[in-house]
Amino acid sequence: MDQNTGKYLAWAGAMLLIVGLVIYFLGPKLPPFGRLPGDIRVERGNFRFYAPIMTMIIVSLVLTLLINVIKRFF
């Protein structure tokens, strides 16, 4: 491991902390992630299946843009 690995881990931890605080304090006011059109939910008796396809696509796009912006400045 080198110094860059430590820097990336520190950034990842800081981002997780920020996201966690935003969800904790603004949870009810956030958009309905997990209930978007395109998310698959099946509930039958004792069986539940949930596949948040559209939510994961949006999260992936946002994280990709965020990472690219960070890489340009650092």
N, C-alpha and C positions, 0 to 999 in steps of 0.2 A: 504494500500500500504506500501511496505517496501523499504529498500534501494536498493535492487536488481532491483526493477522495475525502479527506476530512472536511474540506471546504464544501463539497457537495452534500455531505451528510449534515453539516451544520445548516445549510440553506434548506434542505428538505425538512429538518426538524423545525426550523423557524416557520416555514410555510404551513406545516401541519398544525403548529400552535395557533397561528393566525386563523386558519380555516376553522379549527375547533372553537376558538373564541367567537368567531362570527356566527357559527351555527348555534352555539350556546346562548348568546345574547339576542340574536335576531331570528331564531328558528321559526317562530310562527309567521314572521313577515317575509320569509324567503319564498321564491316561486315554488310551485308544487313539484319539485323534483321527485321522481319515483311514481308519479301519477300522470305522466305526459302521454299524449297519443303516441303509440308505437311501443309502449311498455306492455309486456305480456303478463297477465295475472290470471291464474286459474285456481279456483277454490272449489273443492268438491269433498264434502264430508270431512274426513281426517287428513285429506291431501291438499297441500298448498304448493303452488309453483309460481315463482315470480322471476321474470327475466327483464330487467330494466334496460332494454336495448337503446331506446331513444335518449334516455338519461345518460347512458354511458358514452354515446356518440357526442353529446353536447359537452360532457365533462372532458372527454378526450380532446376535442377541438380547443376548448378554453385552456387546458393545460399545455397543449402544443404551442399555442400562441404565446402563453406566458413564458414558457421555457425559451422560446426563440427570442423574445424581447430581452430576457435576462442574459442570454448568451451574447447578444449584440453589445451589451454594455459592460460585460465582465470578461 
